[in-house]
């Protein structure tokens, strides 16, 4: 029997049924209220005949129910719908109250929603203990239990081929994150015409009110969270996602995005474990902007798998197929750029990016401007249209968008690289001046051209003017972490030239 038939309404997939009480009231004057009806909703989970106060959520598409309750500890179970009996019981009673000293009665309605496990052997406790497990083992478990809301392509468990490379490419990639962010964050979220009227063409750091109006480069969340990630990798010789969650929650984040803010609520206030704290379905670009440093792990630890790391680091905050797919696609693209002697003459990196994202999104349909369909068709369709018509970055941004929505960020970044890969400084300037979420898009573009060219991708004035902060008063930390990274890579000696 469908839940619609039992409850009288269809819950959304993943909806959580919680105890709550609502009061219908009438206002008299400004401070006196007359209660006219109370509606209570309660939830009960029954296992082996014993009733517990808890939560449950239902995914009819997957045919599963998730149960959360606390006994000796917090338990999170997943169970097939076939092993659950759902019911709803409505009771009505009356209560007394006084209104201007006159007694009256009002109805109290209670709806008890019950999930009774009729076969407890089908329960699987998903309150995991991942201590001592590799990231691959963690990822396989989270994919198996449907915690990671994305497809699971087999290639993520493979290490990409490694070849001799110049570690200065890693230096460029990391510098590019901080430089692009700092060039853009003082004029973020402005239409390009408005930005042009206010600042003219931006080619260097603008006066910054957080630095006494000096023209210096200061970070936003793009730099902070990227270098938090790098710091965790260096301190643990691997990406420890549990410690990464702690790092994100340990300090003030400048210009924090909505998804990361919700992650912090889940993690710090609701005390969700890190693997449940991510926002399911988020399509913001806040994971893509900080994902580049996971490439470092493969050069300091031969057992690490960067695509698995990208999956876990993304799902930590942005748990969606588009977010996970975009992060892995970008890591895959950057990894190829590290080994490229000259800028790619073809645009094959666009096809590979689109097809990688689709490996996680499957047949899901996406919409962008007038385009709709599978993610690879939408991405390639937009880029094909822009390139065939010779659109400028400004025209392309106005046509397809360049906001913090991940799909817009993906196409903006790819289109800028397709047009300006041979001119890395101009690629960053275009991103800063003609995209809406310009600090994030310039940061991502900066990481890409840095991986291609190393330090020479950037003007020396950009490097000199970068204060290198990741907190309020820690000048030079970015440079210290980059230097430590290069020393660690050279010390490991894995395919270093």
Number of C-alpha atoms within 10 A of each C-alpha: 8 11 14 10 10 14 15 10 10 13 16 11 14 16 12 15 18 16 16 10 12 10 13 11 12 12 10 9 7 6 6 11 14 17 19 15 17 18 15 16 16 19 19 22 22 18 16 11 10 10 13 17 16 21 21 23 20 23 16 17 8 11 11 20 22 21 22 20 17 12 9 6 8 12 17 19 17 21 21 19 19 14 18 21 15 17 15 14 11 11 10 11 10 12 11 10 14 11 12 9 7 7 9 14 15 15 15 16 17 17 17 17 22 23 26 20 23 15 15 14 10 16 18 16 15 17 15 13 8 12 8 8 10 15 22 18 13 19 22 15 16 18 14 11 13 14 17 27 21 22 19 20 13 8 12 18 19 13 15 15 7 13 12 11 16 17 22 19 25 29 22 25 32 30 29 30 31 34 30 30 32 32 31 33 26 20 23 18 17 16 19 21 13 11 19 15 9 10 12 12 15 16 17 19 21 19 14 16 10 10 12 9 10 13 16 23 29 27 30 23 23 32 32 24 24 22 25 20 25 27 21 20 23 17 10 10 16 24 29 18 20 16 16 21 24 16 15 17 17 11 10 12 21 16 11 14 15 13 21 24 15 16 25 23 15 19 21 17 9 11 12 16 16 21 22 20 24 26 20 20 15 22 20 24 27 25 28 29 27 28 26 29 23 23 23 24 22 19 22 23 16 12 12 24 23 27 25 24 27 30 26 24 26 26 29 26 29 31 28 24 27 28 30 29 29 30 30 26 27 26 24 21 18 23 22 17 22 26 16 14 10 10 15 15 9 8 12 10 20 21 13 16 24 23 21 23 24 23 21 24 25 18 12 12 13 17 13 18 11 9 14 14 15 18 26 23 18 22 29 18 15 20 21 13 12 19 14 8 10 12 16 16 21 19 14 24 24 15 15 20 21 28 21 20 15 21 24 24 28 23 24 29 22 23 25 22 22 20 17 17 22 18 13 24 18 17 24 33 21 23 31 33 28 25 31 28 25 32 33 34 33 33 31 31 31 31 31 31 31 29 31 30 25 23 21 15 26 22 14 11 11 21 18 11 17 24 23 26 21 25 17 12 10 11 15 13 16 24 18 11 19 21 13 14 24 20 14 17 21 17 12 14 12 17 14 14 10
